[in-house]
Amino acid sequence: MASSVSSDARRRANLRVLQRLDPLILDIAGSATHVVLYEFNTTSQQWEKTGCEGSLFVAKRSEVPRFTLVVLNRSSKDNLEVPITGKFQMQLQEPYLIFREAKGDGGTVKIRGIWFHDGAERTAVSDLLSRLVTSLEQIEQLEENHAHDAEALLGTDKREHSAKSSSGKASKDTAAKTDHHKNNAVEAGNTATSKQPPHVNNLVLDKKSLQLSLLSLIQDERFLDLIHAQYLKVAHARGVRDKHGNSAGDDANTMDEV
């Protein structure tokens, strides 16, 4: 019982220390009592101490990266902090847990080895990291696929919106052109109507205009032919009527004499 209480108190104390280092740390997923950090020298082909040793923790965070590997250095303030993602590469090769760490300065990749005082803790931490990396790799792949789908959907929506906008603009332009043509047609009709001569019933000529119109008609041969034909017709009818009148008068005189 006392050992359990002591373990929980130590865990809470370690969590507070980690949270002072990184406020986004939520909990401790795994730990090891004492480790020593080594770095592989590619020139001498030997493992060399880095001056970092102390307690190791696998901590859970509230933001990406969701997990981080931390070694609280007892020798100095230079702690080891390595983000754990789906791309984290490691292998268990006794007496080390070997992993690759990419540095931001020129993208240099360093090969690091963690020596564990307790072999059982090394195995436990290695198994924990393997499970985390597998899960994170799957989650990151799903997130990447989801992001691609979202981008594709967003691109489709933009194209549809652009097509609708273009179609709407074309419809508006067509409608505007149609209205423009209609307005031009109406204006042309109004102009044509305004240029038409006034109706004959509304024509009123003064004396001078009538004289000029008659003179113009008299100089027209067709008009004179028409008037002359009508004149001959009227004269012929009048001659026939006069002849019949004279014949009737002679007959009446003859009867009087009898």
C-alpha positions as protocol buffer text, in pm:
chain_id: "A"
residue {
  index: 1
  type: MET
  ca { x: 0 y: 0 z: 0 }
}
residue {
  index: 2
  type: ALA
  ca { x: 276 y: 239 z: 97 }
}
residue {
  index: 3
  type: SER
  ca { x: 465 y: 142 z: -220 }
}
residue {
  index: 4
  type: SER
  ca { x: 156 y: 220 z: -432 }
}
residue {
  index: 5
  type: VAL
  ca { x: 112 y: 560 z: -270 }
}
residue {
  index: 6
  type: SER
  ca { x: 479 y: 634 z: -316 }
}
residue {
  index: 7
  type: SER
  ca { x: 459 y: 532 z: -685 }
}
residue {
  index: 8
  type: ASP
  ca { x: 152 y: 754 z: -751 }
}
residue {
  index: 9
  type: ALA
  ca { x: 315 y: 1048 z: -572 }
}
residue {
  index: 10
  type: ARG
  ca { x: 632 y: 1003 z: -772 }
}
residue {
  index: 11
  type: ARG
  ca { x: 427 y: 986 z: -1092 }
}
residue {
  index: 12
  type: ARG
  ca { x: 242 y: 1309 z: -1011 }
}
residue {
  index: 13
  type: ALA
  ca { x: 569 y: 1479 z: -922 }
}
residue {
  index: 14
  type: ASN
  ca { x: 727 y: 1368 z: -1250 }
}
residue {
  index: 15
  type: LEU
  ca { x: 419 y: 1492 z: -1440 }
}
residue {
  index: 16
  type: ARG
  ca { x: 449 y: 1836 z: -1282 }
}
residue {
  index: 17
  type: VAL
  ca { x: 815 y: 1854 z: -1381 }
}
residue {
  index: 18
  type: LEU
  ca { x: 730 y: 1755 z: -1739 }
}
residue {
  index: 19
  type: GLN
  ca { x: 447 y: 2008 z: -1757 }
}
residue {
  index: 20
  type: ARG
  ca { x: 686 y: 2283 z: -1650 }
}
residue {
  index: 21
  type: LEU
  ca { x: 899 y: 2178 z: -1944 }
}
residue {
  index: 22
  type: ASP
  ca { x: 600 y: 2145 z: -2181 }
}
residue {
  index: 23
  type: PRO
  ca { x: 259 y: 2279 z: -2063 }
}
residue {
  index: 24
  type: LEU
  ca { x: 83 y: 2075 z: -2332 }
}
residue {
  index: 25
  type: ILE
  ca { x: 177 y: 1742 z: -2168 }
}
residue {
  index: 26
  type: LEU
  ca { x: -130 y: 1569 z: -2025 }
}
residue {
  index: 27
  type: ASP
  ca { x: -7 y: 1237 z: -1887 }
}
residue {
  index: 28
  type: ILE
  ca { x: 278 y: 987 z: -1869 }
}
residue {
  index: 29
  type: ALA
  ca { x: 229 y: 682 z: -2094 }
}
residue {
  index: 30
  type: GLY
  ca { x: 553 y: 504 z: -1998 }
}
residue {
  index: 31
  type: SER
  ca { x: 883 y: 558 z: -1821 }
}
residue {
  index: 32
  type: ALA
  ca { x: 1225 y: 419 z: -1732 }
}
residue {
  index: 33
  type: THR
  ca { x: 1420 y: 489 z: -1416 }
}
residue {
  index: 34
  type: HIS
  ca { x: 1762 y: 555 z: -1562 }
}
residue {
  index: 35
  type: VAL
  ca { x: 1893 y: 578 z: -1919 }
}
residue {
  index: 36
  type: VAL
  ca { x: 2206 y: 711 z: -2090 }
}
residue {
  index: 37
  type: LEU
  ca { x: 2194 y: 876 z: -2433 }
}
residue {
  index: 38
  type: TYR
  ca { x: 2458 y: 780 z: -2691 }
}
residue {
  index: 39
  type: GLU
  ca { x: 2523 y: 903 z: -3045 }
}
residue {
  index: 40
  type: PHE
  ca { x: 2678 y: 700 z: -3322 }
}
residue {
  index: 41
  type: ASN
  ca { x: 2992 y: 857 z: -3471 }
}
residue {
  index: 42
  type: THR
  ca { x: 2994 y: 773 z: -3841 }
}
residue {
  index: 43
  type: THR
  ca { x: 3364 y: 861 z: -3871 }
}
residue {
  index: 44
  type: SER
  ca { x: 3496 y: 637 z: -3593 }
}
residue {
  index: 45
  type: GLN
  ca { x: 3204 y: 394 z: -3622 }
}
residue {
  index: 46
  type: GLN
  ca { x: 3171 y: 403 z: -3243 }
}
residue {
  index: 47
  type: TRP
  ca { x: 2899 y: 492 z: -2993 }
}
residue {
  index: 48
  type: GLU
  ca { x: 2977 y: 804 z: -2791 }
}
residue {
  index: 49
  type: LYS
  ca { x: 2812 y: 950 z: -2484 }
}
residue {
  index: 50
  type: THR
  ca { x: 2628 y: 1281 z: -2535 }
}
residue {
  index: 51
  type: GLY
  ca { x: 2632 y: 1394 z: -2172 }
}
residue {
  index: 52
  type: CYS
  ca { x: 2258 y: 1335 z: -2133 }
}
residue {
  index: 53
  type: GLU
  ca { x: 2137 y: 1080 z: -1878 }
}
residue {
  index: 54
  type: GLY
  ca { x: 1848 y: 1053 z: -1635 }
}
residue {
  index: 55
  type: SER
  ca { x: 1486 y: 938 z: -1620 }
}
residue {
  index: 56
  type: LEU
  ca { x: 1304 y: 867 z: -1949 }
}
residue {
  index: 57
  type: PHE
  ca { x: 934 y: 941 z: -2011 }
}
residue {
  index: 58
  type: VAL
  ca { x: 693 y: 881 z: -2295 }
}
residue {
  index: 59
  type: ALA
  ca { x: 446 y: 1167 z: -2248 }
}
residue {
  index: 60
  type: LYS
  ca { x: 103 y: 1227 z: -2399 }
}
residue {
  index: 61
  type: ARG
  ca { x: 32 y: 1577 z: -2530 }
}
residue {
  index: 62
  type: SER
  ca { x: -286 y: 1774 z: -2606 }
}
residue {
  index: 63
  type: GLU
  ca { x: -164 y: 1881 z: -2949 }
}
residue {
  index: 64
  type: VAL
  ca { x: 41 y: 1740 z: -3236 }
}
residue {
  index: 65
  type: PRO
  ca { x: 277 y: 1571 z: -3186 }
}
residue {
  index: 66
  type: ARG
  ca { x: 48 y: 1367 z: -2959 }
}
residue {
  index: 67
  type: PHE
  ca { x: 341 y: 1193 z: -2792 }
}
residue {
  index: 68
  type: THR
  ca { x: 697 y: 1289 z: -2711 }
}
residue {
  index: 69
  type: LEU
  ca { x: 999 y: 1106 z: -2571 }
}
residue {
  index: 70
  type: VAL
  ca { x: 1172 y: 1302 z: -2296 }
}
residue {
  index: 71
  type: VAL
  ca { x: 1492 y: 1235 z: -2102 }
}
residue {
  index: 72
  type: LEU
  ca { x: 1529 y: 1467 z: -1802 }
}
residue {
  index: 73
  type: ASN
  ca { x: 1900 y: 1529 z: -1795 }
}
residue {
  index: 74
  type: ARG
  ca { x: 2057 y: 1508 z: -1449 }
}
residue {
  index: 75
  type: SER
  ca { x: 2391 y: 1641 z: -1572 }
}
residue {
  index: 76
  type: SER
  ca { x: 2272 y: 1966 z: -1729 }
}
residue {
  index: 77
  type: LYS
  ca { x: 1966 y: 2155 z: -1848 }
}
residue {
  index: 78
  type: ASP
  ca { x: 1997 y: 2008 z: -2198 }
}
residue {
  index: 79
  type: ASN
  ca { x: 1712 y: 1759 z: -2196 }
}
residue {
  index: 80
  type: LEU
  ca { x: 1627 y: 1522 z: -2478 }
}
residue {
  index: 81
  type: GLU
  ca { x: 1290 y: 1587 z: -2643 }
}
residue {
  index: 82
  type: VAL
  ca { x: 1195 y: 1380 z: -2945 }
}
residue {
  index: 83
  type: PRO
  ca { x: 847 y: 1402 z: -3109 }
}
residue {
  index: 84
  type: ILE
  ca { x: 683 y: 1063 z: -3166 }
}
residue {
  index: 85
  type: THR
  ca { x: 493 y: 1047 z: -3496 }
}
residue {
  index: 86
  type: GLY
  ca { x: 397 y: 784 z: -3748 }
}
residue {
  index: 87
  type: LYS
  ca { x: 732 y: 841 z: -3919 }
}
residue {
  index: 88
  type: PHE
  ca { x: 940 y: 773 z: -3608 }
}
residue {
  index: 89
  type: GLN
  ca { x: 1207 y: 511 z: -3693 }
}
residue {
  index: 90
  type: MET
  ca { x: 1356 y: 288 z: -3425 }
}
residue {
  index: 91
  type: GLN
  ca { x: 1486 y: -61 z: -3359 }
}
residue {
  index: 92
  type: LEU
  ca { x: 1578 y: -262 z: -3053 }
}
residue {
  index: 93
  type: GLN
  ca { x: 1940 y: -374 z: -3062 }
}
residue {
  index: 94
  type: GLU
  ca { x: 2077 y: -468 z: -2725 }
}
residue {
  index: 95
  type: PRO
  ca { x: 2199 y: -301 z: -2523 }
}
residue {
  index: 96
  type: TYR
  ca { x: 2046 y: 3 z: -2706 }
}
residue {
  index: 97
  type: LEU
  ca { x: 1712 y: 128 z: -2827 }
}
residue {
  index: 98
  type: ILE
  ca { x: 1828 y: 291 z: -3151 }
}
residue {
  index: 99
  type: PHE
  ca { x: 1633 y: 566 z: -3330 }
}
residue {
  index: 100
  type: ARG
  ca { x: 1689 y: 831 z: -3596 }
}
residue {
  index: 101
  type: GLU
  ca { x: 1650 y: 1196 z: -3509 }
}
residue {
  index: 102
  type: ALA
  ca { x: 1627 y: 1458 z: -3785 }
}
residue {
  index: 103
  type: LYS
  ca { x: 1764 y: 1796 z: -3688 }
}
residue {
  index: 104
  type: GLY
  ca { x: 1632 y: 2118 z: -3836 }
}
residue {
  index: 105
  type: ASP
  ca { x: 1979 y: 2258 z: -3914 }
}
residue {
  index: 106
  type: GLY
  ca { x: 2021 y: 2142 z: -4273 }
}
residue {
  index: 107
  type: GLY
  ca { x: 1811 y: 1832 z: -4224 }
}
residue {
  index: 108
  type: THR
  ca { x: 2096 y: 1640 z: -4058 }
}
residue {
  index: 109
  type: VAL
  ca { x: 1993 y: 1293 z: -3942 }
}
residue {
  index: 110
  type: LYS
  ca { x: 2156 y: 1170 z: -3623 }
}
residue {
  index: 111
  type: ILE
  ca { x: 2157 y: 808 z: -3508 }
}
residue {
  index: 112
  type: ARG
  ca { x: 2091 y: 795 z: -3137 }
}
residue {
  index: 113
  type: GLY
  ca { x: 2105 y: 502 z: -2895 }
}
residue {
  index: 114
  type: ILE
  ca { x: 1945 y: 488 z: -2550 }
}
residue {
  index: 115
  type: TRP
  ca { x: 2110 y: 256 z: -2300 }
}
residue {
  index: 116
  type: PHE
  ca { x: 1872 y: 129 z: -2025 }
}
residue {
  index: 117
  type: HIS
  ca { x: 1992 y: 33 z: -1679 }
}
residue {
  index: 118
  type: ASP
  ca { x: 1698 y: -208 z: -1657 }
}
residue {
  index: 119
  type: GLY
  ca { x: 1654 y: -443 z: -1954 }
}
residue {
  index: 120
  type: ALA
  ca { x: 1285 y: -502 z: -1871 }
}
residue {
  index: 121
  type: GLU
  ca { x: 1220 y: -126 z: -1888 }
}
residue {
  index: 122
  type: ARG
  ca { x: 1395 y: -118 z: -2229 }
}
residue {
  index: 123
  type: THR
  ca { x: 1161 y: -388 z: -2362 }
}
residue {
  index: 124
  type: ALA
  ca { x: 852 y: -221 z: -2215 }
}
residue {
  index: 125
  type: VAL
  ca { x: 940 y: 119 z: -2361 }
}
residue {
  index: 126
  type: SER
  ca { x: 1024 y: -37 z: -2699 }
}
residue {
  index: 127
  type: ASP
  ca { x: 689 y: -220 z: -2713 }
}
residue {
  index: 128
  type: LEU
  ca { x: 501 y: 94 z: -2612 }
}
residue {
  index: 129
  type: LEU
  ca { x: 673 y: 303 z: -2880 }
}
residue {
  index: 130
  type: SER
  ca { x: 606 y: 37 z: -3144 }
}
residue {
  index: 131
  type: ARG
  ca { x: 231 y: 39 z: -3065 }
}
residue {
  index: 132
  type: LEU
  ca { x: 218 y: 419 z: -3063 }
}
residue {
  index: 133
  type: VAL
  ca { x: 402 y: 454 z: -3395 }
}
residue {
  index: 134
  type: THR
  ca { x: 173 y: 198 z: -3563 }
}
residue {
  index: 135
  type: SER
  ca { x: -140 y: 374 z: -3436 }
}
residue {
  index: 136
  type: LEU
  ca { x: -10 y: 720 z: -3522 }
}
residue {
  index: 137
  type: GLU
  ca { x: 87 y: 605 z: -3871 }
}
residue {
  index: 138
  type: GLN
  ca { x: -268 y: 484 z: -3934 }
}
residue {
  index: 139
  type: ILE
  ca { x: -422 y: 802 z: -3790 }
}
residue {
  index: 140
  type: GLU
  ca { x: -192 y: 1027 z: -3994 }
}
residue {
  index: 141
  type: GLN
  ca { x: -275 y: 832 z: -4311 }
}
residue {
  index: 142
  type: LEU
  ca { x: -647 y: 872 z: -4246 }
}
residue {
  index: 143
  type: GLU
  ca { x: -600 y: 1244 z: -4178 }
}
residue {
  index: 144
  type: GLU
  ca { x: -400 y: 1283 z: -4498 }
}
residue {
  index: 145
  type: ASN
  ca { x: -666 y: 1101 z: -4702 }
}
residue {
  index: 146
  type: HIS
  ca { x: -935 y: 1313 z: -4539 }
}
residue {
  index: 147
  type: ALA
  ca { x: -741 y: 1630 z: -4620 }
}
residue {
  index: 148
  type: HIS
  ca { x: -707 y: 1521 z: -4985 }
}
residue {
  index: 149
  type: ASP
  ca { x: -1079 y: 1444 z: -5002 }
}
residue {
  index: 150
  type: ALA
  ca { x: -1160 y: 1780 z: -4847 }
}
residue {
  index: 151
  type: GLU
  ca { x: -934 y: 1959 z: -5096 }
}
residue {
  index: 152
  type: ALA
  ca { x: -1092 y: 1769 z: -5385 }
}
residue {
  index: 153
  type: LEU
  ca { x: -1441 y: 1851 z: -5259 }
}
residue {
  index: 154
  type: LEU
  ca { x: -1345 y: 2213 z: -5208 }
}
residue {
  index: 155
  type: GLY
  ca { x: -1202 y: 2225 z: -5560 }
}
residue {
  index: 156
  type: THR
  ca { x: -1526 y: 2074 z: -5699 }
}
residue {
  index: 157
  type: ASP
  ca { x: -1737 y: 2326 z: -5506 }
}
residue {
  index: 158
  type: LYS
  ca { x: -1520 y: 2610 z: -5638 }
}
residue {
  index: 159
  type: ARG
  ca { x: -1553 y: 2484 z: -5996 }
}
residue {
  index: 160
  type: GLU
  ca { x: -1930 y: 2445 z: -5960 }
}
residue {
  index: 161
  type: HIS
  ca { x: -1955 y: 2787 z: -5801 }
}
residue {
  index: 162
  type: SER
  ca { x: -1742 y: 2934 z: -6079 }
}
residue {
  index: 163
  type: ALA
  ca { x: -1957 y: 2758 z: -6342 }
}
residue {
  index: 164
  type: LYS
  ca { x: -2276 y: 2884 z: -6178 }
}
residue {
  index: 165
  type: SER
  ca { x: -2133 y: 3233 z: -6156 }
}
residue {
  index: 166
  type: SER
  ca { x: -2030 y: 3222 z: -6522 }
}
residue {
  index: 167
  type: SER
  ca { x: -2370 y: 3083 z: -6619 }
}
residue {
  index: 168
  type: GLY
  ca { x: -2548 y: 3346 z: -6412 }
}
residue {
  index: 169
  type: LYS
  ca { x: -2330 y: 3619 z: -6562 }
}
residue {
  index: 170
  type: ALA
  ca { x: -2397 y: 3486 z: -6912 }
}
residue {
  index: 171
  type: SER
  ca { x: -2772 y: 3479 z: -6840 }
}
residue {
  index: 172
  type: LYS
  ca { x: -2757 y: 3833 z: -6708 }
}
residue {
  index: 173
  type: ASP
  ca { x: -2556 y: 3945 z: -7011 }
}
residue {
  index: 174
  type: THR
  ca { x: -2803 y: 3771 z: -7245 }
}
residue {
  index: 175
  type: ALA
  ca { x: -3097 y: 3927 z: -7064 }
}
residue {
  index: 176
  type: ALA
  ca { x: -2928 y: 4266 z: -7074 }
}
residue {
  index: 177
  type: LYS
  ca { x: -2861 y: 4229 z: -7447 }
}
residue {
  index: 178
  type: THR
  ca { x: -3220 y: 4117 z: -7505 }
}
residue {
  index: 179
  type: ASP
  ca { x: -3352 y: 4416 z: -7312 }
}
residue {
  index: 180
  type: HIS
  ca { x: -3113 y: 4638 z: -7504 }
}
residue {
  index: 181
  type: HIS
  ca { x: -3241 y: 4502 z: -7836 }
}
residue {
  index: 182
  type: LYS
  ca { x: -3600 y: 4540 z: -7719 }
}
residue {
  index: 183
  type: ASN
  ca { x: -3537 y: 4897 z: -7614 }
}
residue {
  index: 184
  type: ASN
  ca { x: -3370 y: 4968 z: -7949 }
}
residue {
  index: 185
  type: ALA
  ca { x: -3666 y: 4814 z: -8130 }
}
residue {
  index: 186
  type: VAL
  ca { x: -3912 y: 5021 z: -7928 }
}
residue {
  index: 187
  type: GLU
  ca { x: -3709 y: 5335 z: -7988 }
}
residue {
  index: 188
  type: ALA
  ca { x: -3687 y: 5254 z: -8358 }
}
residue {
  index: 189
  type: GLY
  ca { x: -4062 y: 5197 z: -8369 }
}
residue {
  index: 190
  type: ASN
  ca { x: -4125 y: 5523 z: -8191 }
}
residue {
  index: 191
  type: THR
  ca { x: -3888 y: 5701 z: -8427 }
}
residue {
  index: 192
  type: ALA
  ca { x: -4052 y: 5543 z: -8733 }
}
residue {
  index: 193
  type: THR
  ca { x: -4394 y: 5637 z: -8600 }
}
residue {
  index: 194
  type: SER
  ca { x: -4283 y: 5992 z: -8537 }
}
residue {
  index: 195
  type: LYS
  ca { x: -4149 y: 6012 z: -8897 }
}
residue {
  index: 196
  type: GLN
  ca { x: -4472 y: 5882 z: -9058 }
}
residue {
  index: 197
  type: PRO
  ca { x: -4682 y: 6148 z: -9239 }
}
residue {
  index: 198
  type: PRO
  ca { x: -4998 y: 6263 z: -9062 }
}
residue {
  index: 199
  type: HIS
  ca { x: -5322 y: 6077 z: -9136 }
}
residue {
  index: 200
  type: VAL
  ca { x: -5513 y: 6200 z: -9441 }
}
residue {
  index: 201
  type: ASN
  ca { x: -5820 y: 6279 z: -9235 }
}
residue {
  index: 202
  type: ASN
  ca { x: -5615 y: 6529 z: -9039 }
}
residue {
  index: 203
  type: LEU
  ca { x: -5479 y: 6699 z: -9356 }
}
residue {
  index: 204
  type: VAL
  ca { x: -5606 y: 7058 z: -9391 }
}
residue {
  index: 205
  type: LEU
  ca { x: -5474 y: 7263 z: -9688 }
}
residue {
  index: 206
  type: ASP
  ca { x: -5479 y: 7635 z: -9705 }
}
residue {
  index: 207
  type: LYS
  ca { x: -5573 y: 7820 z: -10029 }
}
residue {
  index: 208
  type: LYS
  ca { x: -5218 y: 7850 z: -10156 }
}
residue {
  index: 209
  type: SER
  ca { x: -5144 y: 7481 z: -10090 }
}
residue {
  index: 210
  type: LEU
  ca { x: -5463 y: 7378 z: -10270 }
}
residue {
  index: 211
  type: GLN
  ca { x: -5369 y: 7591 z: -10570 }
}
residue {
  index: 212
  type: LEU
  ca { x: -5024 y: 7434 z: -10590 }
}
residue {
  index: 213
  type: SER
  ca { x: -5173 y: 7085 z: -10559 }
}
residue {
  index: 214
  type: LEU
  ca { x: -5423 y: 7149 z: -10841 }
}
residue {
  index: 215
  type: LEU
  ca { x: -5153 y: 7291 z: -11066 }
}
residue {
  index: 216
  type: SER
  ca { x: -4945 y: 6984 z: -11005 }
}
residue {
  index: 217
  type: LEU
  ca { x: -5239 y: 6758 z: -11095 }
}
residue {
  index: 218
  type: ILE
  ca { x: -5319 y: 6950 z: -11416 }
}
residue {
  index: 219
  type: GLN
  ca { x: -4963 y: 6893 z: -11536 }
}
residue {
  index: 220
  type: ASP
  ca { x: -5012 y: 6517 z: -11493 }
}
residue {
  index: 221
  type: GLU
  ca { x: -5124 y: 6355 z: -11827 }
}
residue {
  index: 222
  type: ARG
  ca { x: -5286 y: 6060 z: -11655 }
}
residue {
  index: 223
  type: PHE
  ca { x: -5493 y: 6288 z: -11436 }
}
residue {
  index: 224
  type: LEU
  ca { x: -5603 y: 6490 z: -11744 }
}
residue {
  index: 225
  type: ASP
  ca { x: -5697 y: 6167 z: -11927 }
}
residue {
  index: 226
  type: LEU
  ca { x: -5907 y: 6059 z: -11632 }
}
residue {
  index: 227
  type: ILE
  ca { x: -6083 y: 6397 z: -11606 }
}
residue {
  index: 228
  type: HIS
  ca { x: -6141 y: 6410 z: -11983 }
}
residue {
  index: 229
  type: ALA
  ca { x: -6290 y: 6060 z: -11983 }
}
residue {
  index: 230
  type: GLN
  ca { x: -6523 y: 6155 z: -11701 }
}
residue {
  index: 231
  type: TYR
  ca { x: -6615 y: 6473 z: -11889 }
}
residue {
  index: 232
  type: LEU
  ca { x: -6701 y: 6281 z: -12207 }
}
residue {
  index: 233
  type: LYS
  ca { x: -6910 y: 6037 z: -12009 }
}
residue {
  index: 234
  type: VAL
  ca { x: -7108 y: 6314 z: -11844 }
}
residue {
  index: 235
  type: ALA
  ca { x: -7152 y: 6500 z: -12177 }
}
residue {
  index: 236
  type: HIS
  ca { x: -7273 y: 6188 z: -12352 }
}
residue {
  index: 237
  type: ALA
  ca { x: -7524 y: 6118 z: -12075 }
}
residue {
  index: 238
  type: ARG
  ca { x: -7647 y: 6474 z: -12088 }
}
residue {
  index: 239
  type: GLY
  ca { x: -7689 y: 6455 z: -12470 }
}
residue {
  index: 240
  type: VAL
  ca { x: -7893 y: 6138 z: -12445 }
}
residue {
  index: 241
  type: ARG
  ca { x: -8112 y: 6290 z: -12179 }
}
residue {
  index: 242
  type: ASP
  ca { x: -8171 y: 6606 z: -12388 }
}
residue {
  index: 243
  type: LYS
  ca { x: -8257 y: 6401 z: -12697 }
}
residue {
  index: 244
  type: HIS
  ca { x: -8515 y: 6200 z: -12508 }
}
residue {
  index: 245
  type: GLY
  ca { x: -8665 y: 6521 z: -12371 }
}
residue {
  index: 246
  type: ASN
  ca { x: -8703 y: 6674 z: -12716 }
}
residue {
  index: 247
  type: SER
  ca { x: -8870 y: 6361 z: -12856 }
}
residue {
  index: 248
  type: ALA
  ca { x: -9128 y: 6359 z: -12579 }
}
residue {
  index: 249
  type: GLY
  ca { x: -9209 y: 6730 z: -12642 }
}
residue {
  index: 250
  type: ASP
  ca { x: -9270 y: 6669 z: -13015 }
}
residue {
  index: 251
  type: ASP
  ca { x: -9507 y: 6382 z: -12940 }
}
residue {
  index: 252
  type: ALA
  ca { x: -9710 y: 6597 z: -12702 }
}
residue {
  index: 253
  type: ASN
  ca { x: -9746 y: 6874 z: -12961 }
}
residue {
  index: 254
  type: THR
  ca { x: -9868 y: 6630 z: -13224 }
}
residue {
  index: 255
  type: MET
  ca { x: -10141 y: 6498 z: -12996 }
}
residue {
  index: 256
  type: ASP
  ca { x: -10256 y: 6855 z: -12925 }
}
residue {
  index: 257
  type: GLU
  ca { x: -10293 y: 6924 z: -13294 }
}
residue {
  index: 258
  type: VAL
  ca { x: -10506 y: 6614 z: -13343 }
}
